[in-house]
Amino acid sequence: MRELICLVGLSGSGKSTVGKYLERKGYYYCSPGSYLKHISKEIENRFDYKYKYNDLIMSVEKVYEKGFNQFVSKVLQQIKNEKVVLDSLININNLEDIFDLYDKVFILAVSAPLNNRIERVS
């Protein structure tokens, strides 16, 4: 039985921490948000352009507008593990493509106090 846990929460709330914990418990950990950060680092390195936080947020928003769920769905189709945890699911609209891949789907909201979140993302 295929199982998916989607982690949702604000920046710095602890989604990656929860995802890595579940990875140690046998889940395949998939982090599209980390992938986007990796792309921004590649741009910085190749073009000697330093991303400002607002630039990164705007870029991510454009990716979401252009069909981020379809991107995530394609990635999840490639994962053969029965148990998957998906980090950084922000857009919960049009998730049928993702949910249809799994027998059980859980959405887990992760939260942390504002002071902790600010400290983590600074």
MARBA-3410 file (N, C-alpha, C, O; in Angstrom, 1 decimal):
122
0.8,-1.2,0.0,0.0,0.0,0.0,0.9,1.2,0.0,1.7,1.4,0.9 ~ 0.7,2.1,-1.0,1.5,3.3,-1.1,1.0,4.4,-0.2,-0.2,4.6,-0.1 ~ 1.9,5.1,0.5,1.5,6.1,1.5,2.3,7.3,1.3,3.6,7.3,1.1 ~ 1.7,8.5,1.3,2.3,9.8,1.1,2.0,10.7,2.3,0.8,10.8,2.6 ~ 3.0,11.3,2.8,2.8,12.4,3.8,3.3,13.7,3.2,4.5,13.8,2.8
2.4,14.6,3.2,2.8,16.0,2.6,3.0,16.9,3.8,2.1,17.1,4.7 ~ 4.1,17.5,3.9,4.4,18.5,4.9,4.1,19.9,4.5,4.6,20.3,3.4 ~ 3.4,20.6,5.2,3.1,22.0,4.9,3.4,22.9,6.1,3.3,22.5,7.2 ~ 3.9,24.1,5.8,4.2,25.1,6.9,5.0,26.2,6.3,5.5,26.2,5.2 ~ 5.1,27.2,7.1,5.9,28.4,6.7,7.4,28.2,6.7,7.8,27.2,7.3
8.1,29.1,6.1,9.6,29.0,6.1,10.1,28.9,7.5,9.7,29.7,8.3 ~ 11.0,28.0,7.7,11.6,27.8,9.1,10.8,27.1,10.1,11.1,27.1,11.3 ~ 9.6,26.6,9.7,8.7,25.9,10.6,9.2,24.5,11.1,8.8,24.0,12.1 ~ 10.1,23.9,10.3,10.7,22.6,10.7,10.3,21.5,9.8,10.4,20.3,10.1 ~ 9.8,21.8,8.6,9.4,20.8,7.6,10.5,19.9,7.3,10.4,18.7,7.2
11.7,20.4,7.0,12.9,19.6,6.7,13.3,18.7,7.8,13.6,17.6,7.6 ~ 13.2,19.2,9.0,13.5,18.4,10.2,12.6,17.3,10.4,13.0,16.1,10.6 ~ 11.3,17.5,10.2,10.3,16.4,10.3,10.5,15.4,9.1,10.5,14.2,9.3 ~ 10.8,15.9,7.9,11.0,15.1,6.8,12.2,14.2,6.9,12.2,13.0,6.6 ~ 13.3,14.7,7.5,14.5,13.9,7.7,14.3,12.9,8.8,14.9,11.8,8.8
13.5,13.3,9.8,13.1,12.3,10.9,12.4,11.1,10.2,12.7,10.0,10.5 ~ 11.4,11.4,9.4,10.6,10.4,8.8,11.5,9.5,7.8,11.2,8.3,7.6 ~ 12.5,10.2,7.2,13.4,9.4,6.4,14.1,8.3,7.2,14.3,7.2,6.7 ~ 14.5,8.7,8.4,15.2,7.7,9.3,14.2,6.6,9.7,14.7,5.5,10.1 ~ 12.9,6.8,9.6,11.9,5.8,9.9,11.5,5.0,8.7,10.6,4.2,8.8
12.2,5.2,7.6,11.9,4.4,6.4,11.2,5.0,5.2,10.9,4.3,4.2 ~ 10.9,6.3,5.3,10.2,7.0,4.2,11.3,7.5,3.3,12.4,7.8,3.7 ~ 10.9,7.6,2.0,11.7,8.3,1.0,11.4,9.8,1.2,10.3,10.2,1.1 ~ 12.4,10.6,1.4,12.3,12.0,1.6,12.5,12.8,0.3,13.5,12.7,-0.3 ~ 11.4,13.5,-0.1,11.4,14.3,-1.4,11.2,15.7,-1.0,10.2,16.1,-0.4
12.1,16.6,-1.4,12.0,18.0,-1.0,12.1,18.9,-2.2,13.2,19.3,-2.6 ~ 11.0,19.2,-2.9,11.1,20.1,-4.1,11.6,21.5,-3.7,12.2,22.1,-4.5 ~ 11.3,22.0,-2.5,11.8,23.3,-2.0,13.3,23.3,-2.0,13.9,24.3,-2.4 ~ 14.0,22.2,-1.6,15.4,22.1,-1.6,15.9,22.1,-3.0,17.0,22.7,-3.3 ~ 15.2,21.5,-3.9,15.6,21.4,-5.3,15.6,22.9,-5.9,16.5,23.2,-6.6
14.6,23.6,-5.6,14.5,25.0,-6.1,15.7,25.9,-5.5,16.2,26.7,-6.2 ~ 16.0,25.6,-4.2,17.1,26.3,-3.6,18.4,26.0,-4.3,19.3,26.8,-4.5 ~ 18.5,24.7,-4.7,19.7,24.2,-5.4,19.8,24.9,-6.7,20.9,25.3,-7.1 ~ 18.7,25.0,-7.4,18.7,25.7,-8.7,19.2,27.2,-8.5,20.0,27.7,-9.3 ~ 18.7,27.9,-7.5,19.1,29.3,-7.3,20.6,29.4,-7.0,21.2,30.3,-7.4
21.2,28.4,-6.3,22.6,28.4,-6.0,23.4,28.2,-7.3,24.4,28.8,-7.6 ~ 22.9,27.3,-8.2,23.5,27.1,-9.5,23.5,28.4,-10.3,24.5,28.7,-11.0 ~ 22.4,29.1,-10.3,22.4,30.4,-11.0,23.4,31.4,-10.4,24.1,32.1,-11.2 ~ 23.5,31.4,-9.1,24.5,32.3,-8.5,25.9,31.9,-8.9,26.6,32.8,-9.3 ~ 26.2,30.6,-8.9,27.5,30.2,-9.3,27.9,30.4,-10.8,29.0,30.9,-11.1
26.9,30.2,-11.6,27.2,30.3,-13.1,27.2,31.7,-13.6,28.0,32.0,-14.4 ~ 26.3,32.5,-13.0,26.2,33.9,-13.5,26.7,35.0,-12.6,26.5,36.1,-12.8 ~ 27.3,34.5,-11.5,27.9,35.5,-10.5,26.8,36.4,-10.1,27.0,37.6,-10.0 ~ 25.6,35.9,-9.8,24.4,36.7,-9.4,24.0,36.2,-8.0,23.7,35.0,-7.9 ~ 24.0,37.1,-7.1,23.6,36.7,-5.7,22.1,37.0,-5.6,21.6,38.1,-5.6
21.4,35.8,-5.3,19.9,35.9,-5.1,19.6,36.6,-3.8,20.2,36.3,-2.8 ~ 18.8,37.6,-3.9,18.2,38.1,-2.7,17.0,37.3,-2.3,16.4,36.6,-3.2 ~ 16.6,37.3,-1.0,15.5,36.5,-0.6,14.2,36.8,-1.4,13.5,35.8,-1.8 ~ 13.9,38.0,-1.6,12.7,38.4,-2.4,12.8,37.8,-3.8,11.8,37.4,-4.4 ~ 14.0,37.9,-4.4,14.1,37.3,-5.8,13.8,35.8,-5.8,13.1,35.3,-6.7
14.3,35.1,-4.8,14.0,33.7,-4.7,12.6,33.4,-4.5,12.0,32.5,-5.1 ~ 11.9,34.2,-3.6,10.5,34.0,-3.4,9.7,34.2,-4.7,8.8,33.5,-5.0 ~ 10.0,35.3,-5.4,9.3,35.6,-6.7,9.6,34.5,-7.7,8.6,34.1,-8.4 ~ 10.8,33.9,-7.7,11.1,32.8,-8.7,10.2,31.6,-8.3,9.7,30.9,-9.2 ~ 10.2,31.3,-7.0,9.4,30.1,-6.6,7.9,30.3,-6.9,7.3,29.4,-7.4
7.4,31.5,-6.7,6.0,31.8,-7.0,5.7,31.6,-8.5,4.7,31.1,-8.8 ~ 6.7,32.0,-9.3,6.5,31.8,-10.8,6.4,30.3,-11.1,5.6,29.9,-12.0 ~ 7.3,29.5,-10.5,7.3,28.1,-10.7,5.9,27.5,-10.3,5.4,26.7,-11.0 ~ 5.4,27.9,-9.1,4.1,27.4,-8.7,3.0,27.8,-9.6,2.1,27.0,-9.9 ~ 3.1,29.0,-10.2,2.0,29.4,-11.1,2.1,28.6,-12.4,1.1,28.3,-13.0
3.3,28.2,-12.8,3.5,27.5,-14.0,3.2,26.0,-13.9,3.4,25.2,-14.9 ~ 2.8,25.5,-12.8,2.4,24.1,-12.7,3.4,23.3,-11.8,3.8,22.2,-12.1 ~ 3.6,23.8,-10.6,4.5,23.1,-9.7,3.9,21.7,-9.3,4.7,20.8,-9.2 ~ 2.6,21.6,-9.1,2.1,20.4,-8.8,2.3,19.3,-9.9,2.5,18.1,-9.6 ~ 2.3,19.7,-11.1,2.6,18.8,-12.2,4.0,18.3,-12.1,4.3,17.2,-12.4
4.9,19.3,-11.8,6.3,18.9,-11.6,6.5,17.9,-10.5,7.1,16.9,-10.7 ~ 5.8,18.2,-9.4,5.9,17.3,-8.2,5.3,15.9,-8.6,5.9,14.9,-8.2 ~ 4.2,15.9,-9.3,3.6,14.7,-9.7,4.5,13.8,-10.6,4.6,12.6,-10.4 ~ 5.2,14.5,-11.5,6.2,13.7,-12.3,7.3,13.1,-11.5,7.8,12.0,-11.7 ~ 7.8,13.9,-10.5,8.9,13.4,-9.6,8.4,12.2,-8.8,9.1,11.2,-8.8
7.2,12.3,-8.3,6.6,11.3,-7.4,6.4,10.0,-8.3,6.5,8.9,-7.7 ~ 6.1,10.1,-9.5,5.9,9.0,-10.4,7.1,8.2,-10.5,7.1,6.9,-10.8 ~ 8.3,8.8,-10.4,9.6,8.1,-10.6,10.0,7.4,-9.3,10.9,6.5,-9.3 ~ 9.4,7.8,-8.2,9.8,7.2,-6.9,9.1,5.9,-6.7,7.9,5.8,-6.7 ~ 9.9,4.8,-6.5,9.3,3.5,-6.4,9.0,3.1,-4.9,8.4,2.1,-4.7
9.4,3.9,-4.0,9.2,3.5,-2.6,7.7,3.5,-2.2,6.9,4.3,-2.8 ~ 7.3,2.7,-1.3,5.9,2.6,-0.9,5.6,3.7,0.0,4.4,4.1,0.1 ~ 6.5,4.2,0.8,6.3,5.3,1.8,7.1,6.5,1.4,8.4,6.4,1.4 ~ 6.4,7.6,1.2,7.1,8.9,0.7,6.7,10.0,1.6,5.5,10.1,1.9 ~ 7.6,10.9,2.0,7.3,12.1,2.6,7.7,13.3,1.7,8.8,13.3,1.2
6.8,14.2,1.4,7.0,15.3,0.5,7.0,16.6,1.3,6.1,17.0,2.0 ~ 8.2,17.2,1.3,8.4,18.5,2.0,8.0,19.7,1.1,8.2,19.6,-0.1 ~ 7.6,20.7,1.7,7.4,22.0,1.0,6.2,22.0,0.0,6.2,22.7,-1.0 ~ 5.2,21.3,0.4,4.0,21.4,-0.4,3.2,22.7,0.0,2.7,22.7,1.0 ~ 3.2,23.7,-0.9,2.6,25.0,-0.6,1.3,25.1,-1.3,0.3,25.5,-0.6
1.2,24.8,-2.5,0.0,25.0,-3.3,-0.9,23.7,-3.2,-0.5,22.7,-3.8 ~ -2.0,23.8,-2.5,-2.8,22.6,-2.3,-3.9,22.5,-3.3,-4.9,21.7,-3.1 ~ -3.9,23.3,-4.3,-4.9,23.3,-5.4,-4.5,22.2,-6.4,-3.3,22.0,-6.7 ~ -5.5,21.6,-7.0,-5.3,20.7,-8.1,-4.3,19.6,-7.8,-3.4,19.3,-8.5 ~ -4.5,18.9,-6.6,-3.6,17.9,-6.2,-4.0,16.5,-6.6,-3.4,15.5,-6.2
-5.1,16.4,-7.4,-5.6,15.1,-7.8,-4.5,14.2,-8.4,-4.4,13.0,-8.1 ~ -3.7,14.8,-9.2,-2.6,14.0,-9.9,-1.7,13.4,-8.9,-1.2,12.3,-9.1 ~ -1.4,14.1,-7.8,-0.5,13.6,-6.8,-1.2,12.6,-6.0,-0.7,11.5,-5.7 ~ -2.4,12.9,-5.5,-3.1,12.0,-4.6,-3.5,10.7,-5.3,-3.6,9.6,-4.6 ~ -3.7,10.7,-6.6,-4.1,9.5,-7.3,-3.0,8.5,-7.3,-3.2,7.3,-7.6
-1.7,8.9,-7.0,-0.6,7.9,-7.1,-0.5,7.1,-5.8,0.3,6.2,-5.7 ~ -1.3,7.4,-4.8,-1.1,6.8,-3.4,-2.4,6.3,-2.9,-3.5,6.8,-3.2 ~ -2.3,5.2,-2.1,-3.5,4.7,-1.5,-3.9,5.5,-0.2,-5.1,5.7,0.0 ~ -2.9,6.0,0.5,-3.2,6.8,1.7,-2.4,8.1,1.5,-1.2,8.1,1.2 ~ -3.0,9.2,1.8,-2.4,10.5,1.8,-2.7,11.3,3.1,-3.8,11.4,3.5
-1.6,11.8,3.7,-1.8,12.6,4.9,-1.2,14.0,4.7,-0.1,14.1,4.1 ~ -1.8,15.0,5.2,-1.2,16.3,5.1,-0.9,16.7,6.5,-1.8,16.8,7.4 ~ 0.3,17.0,6.8,0.8,17.3,8.2,1.3,18.7,8.2,2.2,19.1,7.5 ~ 0.6,19.6,9.0,1.0,21.0,9.2,2.1,21.0,10.2,1.9,20.5,11.3 ~ 3.2,21.7,9.9,4.3,21.9,10.8,4.4,23.4,11.2,4.3,24.2,10.3
4.5,23.6,12.5,4.6,25.0,12.9,5.7,25.2,14.0,6.1,24.3,14.6 ~ 6.1,26.4,14.1,7.1,26.8,15.1,6.9,28.3,15.5,6.3,29.0,14.7 ~ 7.3,28.7,16.7,7.1,30.1,17.1,7.9,31.0,16.1,8.9,30.6,15.6 ~ 7.4,32.2,16.0,8.0,33.2,15.0,9.4,33.4,15.3,10.2,33.4,14.4 ~ 9.8,33.6,16.5,11.3,33.8,16.9,12.1,32.6,16.3,13.2,32.9,15.8
11.7,31.4,16.5,12.4,30.3,16.0,12.5,30.3,14.5,13.6,30.0,13.9 ~ 11.4,30.6,13.8,11.4,30.6,12.4,12.4,31.7,11.8,13.1,31.4,10.9 ~ 12.4,32.9,12.4,13.2,33.9,12.0,14.7,33.5,12.2,15.5,33.8,11.3 ~ 15.0,32.9,13.3,16.4,32.4,13.6,16.8,31.4,12.5,18.0,31.4,12.1 ~ 15.9,30.5,12.2,16.3,29.4,11.2,16.5,29.9,9.8,17.4,29.4,9.1
15.8,30.9,9.4,15.9,31.4,8.0,16.9,32.5,7.8,17.2,32.9,6.7 ~ 17.4,33.0,8.9,18.4,34.1,8.8,19.8,33.6,8.5,20.7,34.4,8.4
END
